[in-house]
Amino acid sequence: MRRVTAIVSMLLLTGCLAFPASGGEKEEPVPQMSYEEFPRIDGSLACVPMIEALAVKATDCTPEDAELLLEDFTNTNPCYLELAQGNRDILLVYEAAEETKEKLAEFDPLDIRELGKDALVFLVNEDNPVESLTVQQIYDIYTGKITNWKDVGGKDVEIKAFLRPETSGSQTLMRKLILGDASLVEGQWEEIPTMEGIINQLKEYENDSNALGYSVYYYASSMHQVPGVRLIRVEGIEPSNETIRSGEYSLVNPFFVVTNDQSSDKALALRDWLLTETGQTFVEECGYVRAK
């Protein structure tokens, strides 16, 4: 995760991890603890920069030491079960898949609180002339009704749609915001296991411009920017922190801070701080859209 460590180092250099109170508002200090006391933390890949920045802020460790805290990082759906089973103290995480939610019903309830907002975004090769798609067009592409870019204002070439596994965080958003329980037509898409992989494939796929993929906004815009790949508008609206915050960009979903009755006192203190005004400023200064 060296790219993530570089992001955290940049935040330190630009002063984004030192938040002065403004407008006369009282600043809520982040709970301080030793490196060894920092809770067992996990979450979604797109939340890793914030997780590492939180460790730096709470323990005064280096970004490199913060990275070591995530050596057994599991990602979105597995981490929910790790918390439920008592193997983690706190998650910064995107929404769980329905399959994961069914498994969680076997355990004591989790305390799930909205921490910020992100969005499902769609990406194409920079040579693709299509600037915008509607939600209905995206649905029709992934369910096999639309198979050629000419039907959405592009070139007369077949659409190659890339898909994430059903257990991935971005696929959970794809199901919730676009597909529902629709069946996907075999042969119309190719499954790519990682968000990094799907973005790289968009650049490299047969050196052509007929591929379509998706990710969450923070990851695509901040963590894995690739020359030759661009975001497209949805319903004519370009995804950005501003349009996600306002709701003008429609494919928005919250991400969460999650604990349970087994969570350590340090984890609960960090959770409570993240939900304060100062904690929400921290979320925002790390490059995310705050919950409130």
Secondary structure, DSSP 8 states (H G I E B T S, - for coil): -HHHHHHHHHHHHTTTT-----TT----------GGGS--EEE-GGGHHHHHHHHHHHH---HHHHHHTTTT---HHHHHHHHHTTS-SEEEE----HHHHHHHTTS---EEEEEEEEEEEEEEETT----EE-HHHHHHHHTTS--BGGGGTS-SSB-EEEE--TTSHHHHHHIIIIITT----TTSEEE-SSHHHHHHHHHHGGGSS-EEEEEEHHIIIII---TTEEE-EETTB---HHHHHHT-SS-EEEEEEEE-TT--HHHHHHHHHHTSHHHHHHHHHTTSEE--
